[in-house]
Amino acid sequence: MTDQERDQNADHEREQAILDMLGQEILSGNQDYSGAATFNFGGEDAGAAFGVRDDTPVADPSNALAVILDACRLGKLPRFAFIPALLGARLAVAGVAEDGNASSFRPLALQKRTSPEGGDEGEGEGEAEPQLVIAAFTTPTIASVFKERAPVIASVTGREFITTLREGYGLTIDPGAPYSVEIAPELLDALRKDLASGAL
């Protein structure tokens, strides 16, 4: 067996151990968010909205959170199995700050328009309502793709990020990557309640 094959086997075993552990944690009775307006996998729409070009490298399948997101997307893990991993992961948040002042940090965001009924723009009746979606990344390398628009990268855990994000904001992880996920404000609200009550 070559060194490369040994490394690939070790990587596969590590990823499988993460997936097995997380799957057991979820299947043994974690919270049920099926009632919340939830999330969508698939990064093409979000990537295009954030200005990701076809030749932009936006995926890093070697990190644990990306592995778990992809397994949930492909149905290898329950749909909500990524939530504990997201809460514990360290995220890179790209943004801008005036003169390097942390208190003026503004993360990379996209304003979407949704109908009052929750459909996409142009569906249903009534005036479309704006919704701000914040981007976060599984690694600083992916966040640096946006360095021209968002040169400052902050590091924060998923738990910290979600608890400090204002109500009404959505969240997208690695926009443009195949395993990208966009999380609706309603699910983030449900997560914040469980975090505050100690259920997570």
Contacts in CASP RR format, 6 or more apart in sequence:
PFRMAT RR
TARGET T0000
AUTHOR 0000-0000-0000
METHOD contacts of the structure
MODEL  1
MTDQERDQNADHEREQAILDMLGQEILSGNQDYSGAATFNFGGEDAGAAF
GVRDDTPVADPSNALAVILDACRLGKLPRFAFIPALLGARLAVAGVAEDG
NASSFRPLALQKRTSPEGGDEGEGEGEAEPQLVIAAFTTPTIASVFKERA
PVIASVTGREFITTLREGYGLTIDPGAPYSVEIAPELLDALRKDLASGAL
1 9 0 8 1.000
11 62 0 8 1.000
15 64 0 8 1.000
15 67 0 8 1.000
18 64 0 8 1.000
18 67 0 8 1.000
18 68 0 8 1.000
18 85 0 8 1.000
19 67 0 8 1.000
19 68 0 8 1.000
19 71 0 8 1.000
19 76 0 8 1.000
19 77 0 8 1.000
22 68 0 8 1.000
22 77 0 8 1.000
22 81 0 8 1.000
22 84 0 8 1.000
22 85 0 8 1.000
23 77 0 8 1.000
23 78 0 8 1.000
23 81 0 8 1.000
25 84 0 8 1.000
26 77 0 8 1.000
26 78 0 8 1.000
26 80 0 8 1.000
26 81 0 8 1.000
26 84 0 8 1.000
27 78 0 8 1.000
30 80 0 8 1.000
30 83 0 8 1.000
30 84 0 8 1.000
31 80 0 8 1.000
31 83 0 8 1.000
31 194 0 8 1.000
31 199 0 8 1.000
31 200 0 8 1.000
32 80 0 8 1.000
33 80 0 8 1.000
33 83 0 8 1.000
33 187 0 8 1.000
33 190 0 8 1.000
33 191 0 8 1.000
34 80 0 8 1.000
36 184 0 8 1.000
36 186 0 8 1.000
36 187 0 8 1.000
36 189 0 8 1.000
36 190 0 8 1.000
37 118 0 8 1.000
37 184 0 8 1.000
37 186 0 8 1.000
37 187 0 8 1.000
38 79 0 8 1.000
38 183 0 8 1.000
38 184 0 8 1.000
38 186 0 8 1.000
38 187 0 8 1.000
39 181 0 8 1.000
39 182 0 8 1.000
39 183 0 8 1.000
39 184 0 8 1.000
39 187 0 8 1.000
40 181 0 8 1.000
40 182 0 8 1.000
41 69 0 8 1.000
41 72 0 8 1.000
41 73 0 8 1.000
41 179 0 8 1.000
41 180 0 8 1.000
41 181 0 8 1.000
42 73 0 8 1.000
42 176 0 8 1.000
42 178 0 8 1.000
42 179 0 8 1.000
42 180 0 8 1.000
42 181 0 8 1.000
43 174 0 8 1.000
43 175 0 8 1.000
43 176 0 8 1.000
43 177 0 8 1.000
43 178 0 8 1.000
43 179 0 8 1.000
43 180 0 8 1.000
43 182 0 8 1.000
44 176 0 8 1.000
46 110 0 8 1.000
46 133 0 8 1.000
46 172 0 8 1.000
46 175 0 8 1.000
46 176 0 8 1.000
46 180 0 8 1.000
46 182 0 8 1.000
47 58 0 8 1.000
47 175 0 8 1.000
47 176 0 8 1.000
47 180 0 8 1.000
48 176 0 8 1.000
49 110 0 8 1.000
49 112 0 8 1.000
49 175 0 8 1.000
50 108 0 8 1.000
50 110 0 8 1.000
50 135 0 8 1.000
50 146 0 8 1.000
50 172 0 8 1.000
50 175 0 8 1.000
50 176 0 8 1.000
52 58 0 8 1.000
52 145 0 8 1.000
52 175 0 8 1.000
52 176 0 8 1.000
56 145 0 8 1.000
56 176 0 8 1.000
57 142 0 8 1.000
57 145 0 8 1.000
58 142 0 8 1.000
58 145 0 8 1.000
58 174 0 8 1.000
58 175 0 8 1.000
58 176 0 8 1.000
58 177 0 8 1.000
58 180 0 8 1.000
59 66 0 8 1.000
59 142 0 8 1.000
59 174 0 8 1.000
59 176 0 8 1.000
59 177 0 8 1.000
59 178 0 8 1.000
59 179 0 8 1.000
60 66 0 8 1.000
60 138 0 8 1.000
60 139 0 8 1.000
60 141 0 8 1.000
60 142 0 8 1.000
60 174 0 8 1.000
60 177 0 8 1.000
61 67 0 8 1.000
61 70 0 8 1.000
61 179 0 8 1.000
63 138 0 8 1.000
63 139 0 8 1.000
64 85 0 8 1.000
64 89 0 8 1.000
65 82 0 8 1.000
65 85 0 8 1.000
65 86 0 8 1.000
65 89 0 8 1.000
65 138 0 8 1.000
65 173 0 8 1.000
66 138 0 8 1.000
66 174 0 8 1.000
66 177 0 8 1.000
66 179 0 8 1.000
68 77 0 8 1.000
68 81 0 8 1.000
68 82 0 8 1.000
68 85 0 8 1.000
69 82 0 8 1.000
69 85 0 8 1.000
69 138 0 8 1.000
69 173 0 8 1.000
69 174 0 8 1.000
69 179 0 8 1.000
69 180 0 8 1.000
69 181 0 8 1.000
70 178 0 8 1.000
70 179 0 8 1.000
71 77 0 8 1.000
71 81 0 8 1.000
72 78 0 8 1.000
72 79 0 8 1.000
72 80 0 8 1.000
72 81 0 8 1.000
72 82 0 8 1.000
72 181 0 8 1.000
73 178 0 8 1.000
73 179 0 8 1.000
73 181 0 8 1.000
82 181 0 8 1.000
83 191 0 8 1.000
83 200 0 8 1.000
84 200 0 8 1.000
86 158 0 8 1.000
86 162 0 8 1.000
86 173 0 8 1.000
87 157 0 8 1.000
87 158 0 8 1.000
87 159 0 8 1.000
87 162 0 8 1.000
87 191 0 8 1.000
87 195 0 8 1.000
87 200 0 8 1.000
88 157 0 8 1.000
88 158 0 8 1.000
88 159 0 8 1.000
89 138 0 8 1.000
89 157 0 8 1.000
89 158 0 8 1.000
90 155 0 8 1.000
90 156 0 8 1.000
90 157 0 8 1.000
90 158 0 8 1.000
91 136 0 8 1.000
91 137 0 8 1.000
91 138 0 8 1.000
91 155 0 8 1.000
91 156 0 8 1.000
91 157 0 8 1.000
91 158 0 8 1.000
91 161 0 8 1.000
91 173 0 8 1.000
92 136 0 8 1.000
92 137 0 8 1.000
92 138 0 8 1.000
92 139 0 8 1.000
92 140 0 8 1.000
92 142 0 8 1.000
92 143 0 8 1.000
92 153 0 8 1.000
92 154 0 8 1.000
92 155 0 8 1.000
93 107 0 8 1.000
93 108 0 8 1.000
93 134 0 8 1.000
93 135 0 8 1.000
93 136 0 8 1.000
93 137 0 8 1.000
93 143 0 8 1.000
93 153 0 8 1.000
93 154 0 8 1.000
93 155 0 8 1.000
93 156 0 8 1.000
93 161 0 8 1.000
94 107 0 8 1.000
94 108 0 8 1.000
94 135 0 8 1.000
94 137 0 8 1.000
94 143 0 8 1.000
94 144 0 8 1.000
94 146 0 8 1.000
94 147 0 8 1.000
94 149 0 8 1.000
94 150 0 8 1.000
94 151 0 8 1.000
94 152 0 8 1.000
94 153 0 8 1.000
95 105 0 8 1.000
95 106 0 8 1.000
95 107 0 8 1.000
95 108 0 8 1.000
95 146 0 8 1.000
95 149 0 8 1.000
95 150 0 8 1.000
95 151 0 8 1.000
95 152 0 8 1.000
95 153 0 8 1.000
95 154 0 8 1.000
96 105 0 8 1.000
96 106 0 8 1.000
96 149 0 8 1.000
96 150 0 8 1.000
96 151 0 8 1.000
96 152 0 8 1.000
97 104 0 8 1.000
97 105 0 8 1.000
97 106 0 8 1.000
97 152 0 8 1.000
98 104 0 8 1.000
100 152 0 8 1.000
102 154 0 8 1.000
105 152 0 8 1.000
105 154 0 8 1.000
107 134 0 8 1.000
107 135 0 8 1.000
107 136 0 8 1.000
107 150 0 8 1.000
107 154 0 8 1.000
108 134 0 8 1.000
108 135 0 8 1.000
108 146 0 8 1.000
108 149 0 8 1.000
108 150 0 8 1.000
109 132 0 8 1.000
109 133 0 8 1.000
109 134 0 8 1.000
109 135 0 8 1.000
110 132 0 8 1.000
110 133 0 8 1.000
110 135 0 8 1.000
110 172 0 8 1.000
111 130 0 8 1.000
111 131 0 8 1.000
111 132 0 8 1.000
111 133 0 8 1.000
112 121 0 8 1.000
112 130 0 8 1.000
112 131 0 8 1.000
112 132 0 8 1.000
112 133 0 8 1.000
113 121 0 8 1.000
113 128 0 8 1.000
113 129 0 8 1.000
113 130 0 8 1.000
113 131 0 8 1.000
114 120 0 8 1.000
114 121 0 8 1.000
114 128 0 8 1.000
114 129 0 8 1.000
114 131 0 8 1.000
115 121 0 8 1.000
115 122 0 8 1.000
115 123 0 8 1.000
115 124 0 8 1.000
115 125 0 8 1.000
115 126 0 8 1.000
115 128 0 8 1.000
115 129 0 8 1.000
116 126 0 8 1.000
116 127 0 8 1.000
116 129 0 8 1.000
117 123 0 8 1.000
117 124 0 8 1.000
117 125 0 8 1.000
121 128 0 8 1.000
122 128 0 8 1.000
131 168 0 8 1.000
131 169 0 8 1.000
131 170 0 8 1.000
131 185 0 8 1.000
132 168 0 8 1.000
132 169 0 8 1.000
132 170 0 8 1.000
133 169 0 8 1.000
133 170 0 8 1.000
133 171 0 8 1.000
133 172 0 8 1.000
133 182 0 8 1.000
134 165 0 8 1.000
134 169 0 8 1.000
134 170 0 8 1.000
134 171 0 8 1.000
134 172 0 8 1.000
135 146 0 8 1.000
135 171 0 8 1.000
135 172 0 8 1.000
135 173 0 8 1.000
135 175 0 8 1.000
136 158 0 8 1.000
136 161 0 8 1.000
136 171 0 8 1.000
136 172 0 8 1.000
136 173 0 8 1.000
137 143 0 8 1.000
137 173 0 8 1.000
137 174 0 8 1.000
138 173 0 8 1.000
138 174 0 8 1.000
140 153 0 8 1.000
140 155 0 8 1.000
142 174 0 8 1.000
142 177 0 8 1.000
143 150 0 8 1.000
143 153 0 8 1.000
144 153 0 8 1.000
159 195 0 8 1.000
161 171 0 8 1.000
162 171 0 8 1.000
162 188 0 8 1.000
162 191 0 8 1.000
162 192 0 8 1.000
162 195 0 8 1.000
163 192 0 8 1.000
163 195 0 8 1.000
163 196 0 8 1.000
165 171 0 8 1.000
165 188 0 8 1.000
167 185 0 8 1.000
167 188 0 8 1.000
167 189 0 8 1.000
168 185 0 8 1.000
168 188 0 8 1.000
168 189 0 8 1.000
169 185 0 8 1.000
169 188 0 8 1.000
170 182 0 8 1.000
170 183 0 8 1.000
170 184 0 8 1.000
170 185 0 8 1.000
170 188 0 8 1.000
171 182 0 8 1.000
171 183 0 8 1.000
171 188 0 8 1.000
172 180 0 8 1.000
172 181 0 8 1.000
172 182 0 8 1.000
172 183 0 8 1.000
173 180 0 8 1.000
173 181 0 8 1.000
173 182 0 8 1.000
173 183 0 8 1.000
174 180 0 8 1.000
175 182 0 8 1.000
191 200 0 8 1.000
194 200 0 8 1.000
END
